[in-house]
Structures are given as structure tokens and as C-alpha cells.
Amino acid sequence: MDPVIYGPGEGEHHDAGSAQIFIKAAGEHTGGSFFLAESTLAPGFAGPPPHRHRGLHDMFYVLEGTLTLRLGGQEIEAGPGSFACVPPGVVHTFRNDSEGPVRLLNFNTPAGWENYMRDLAAASSDGPPAPEEIAKIASRYDFRLAD
């Protein structure tokens, strides 16, 4: 593998409705070990439905704004510098309830989540996809709706 260097505002860009995603590291860059994206969520971004992952660790590091995180039965308002690591099996979701954008880093280990992001962005090219379309895409990845 060759080194990968991206400056601010660089990376594999995807427009997924009210979320702007820059993939900074994907499986092809990390030998399959992890995924990293910098995302900006518009005010009112509703986030995904509550879900869990079977084998994926889902991590969030807030750079700007306030991200609302639901982690199991706990809901927190995560400001700049906040970090959350969601282990496999824990029901979680996130959203932007604030009046300003939220900018965050999303890490996943192992890699592979970048393909969900790519598929979701492609489905968003003509506007927000229907929940059924999102569910269809998510079913191809380690994403299980909460009971």
C-alpha cells in the first residue's frame, strides 16, 4: 500500500442529502483494518434509525457543534472534543438537533463501512432515499435495526 495524505476538504467526497462525507481512509488504504470519514451534518439531520452492529466498532469524535448520541438507554449531547466508542451489539444512533452544523470524525473497525456510505450517497443523488431504500442498502452491511 502507498501512503494516503488528504488536506482539509479533501478525500473521497459524497453528498448524502443533509450530510457531506469525506472518506479519508478506507479498507483499500488500511489493509481492511479500519474506515475513517469526516462528515458535516446539517442542522436537523435526523440520523439513522436506532441500530446495532454485529462485529463493527462504531466511533465518533466531534470536531465542531453538538452531536446528539443515543448509546443504549443513554442520550448525550456531545460537544467538540467528545469521543464515543460503540462496541458491537449496542443499540445506537446519532442526530443533529442544533441550529448549526456538526462536523465529526467517524471511525469504524474493521473496514467496510465505506461501501455503505458510497451506496447511500449513490441512492441520494436524486434526493433523499425512501426508508425502504435505506433499509435495503443497510441490509447488505453490518447494520441491524434495533428491536
Salt bridges, closest charged atoms under 4 A:
GLU12 OE2 - HIS14 NE2 2.65
GLU12 OE2 - ARG118 NE 2.68
GLU28 OE2 - ARG118 NH2 2.94
GLU38 OE1 - LYS24 NZ 3.87
GLU38 OE2 - ARG103 NH1 2.63
ASP58 OD2 - HIS53 NE2 3.32
ASP58 OD2 - HIS92 NE2 3.00
GLU64 OE2 - ARG103 NH2 2.95
GLU75 OE2 - ARG95 NH2 2.90
ASP97 OD2 - ARG95 NE 2.94
ASP119 OD2 - ARG140 NH2 3.10
ASP147 OD2 - ARG52 NH1 3.66
